[in-house]
Amino acid sequence: MEKAKIDRINELGRLMKERALTEEEKAEQAALRAEYMAEVRAALRKK
């Protein structure tokens, strides 16, 4: 996964602690997390 996407996941996580996320931010966060988890699972299956 690209570093920019991981940075965005972290940024949204920090924002969530400060304030409520907008619906668009929640959707973006869910999509990024799903992509990240899919890549982690694929890496684990290769081992």
MODELLER restraints for C-alpha pairs under 7 A, 6 or more apart:
rsr = mdl.restraints
at = mdl.atoms
rsr.add(forms.Gaussian(group=physical.xy_distance, feature=features.Distance(at['CA:1:A'], at['CA:36:A']), mean=6.77, stdev=0.5))
rsr.add(forms.Gaussian(group=physical.xy_distance, feature=features.Distance(at['CA:9:A'], at['CA:29:A']), mean=6.24, stdev=0.5))
rsr.add(forms.Gaussian(group=physical.xy_distance, feature=features.Distance(at['CA:9:A'], at['CA:32:A']), mean=6.63, stdev=0.5))
rsr.add(forms.Gaussian(group=physical.xy_distance, feature=features.Distance(at['CA:12:A'], at['CA:29:A']), mean=6.73, stdev=0.5))
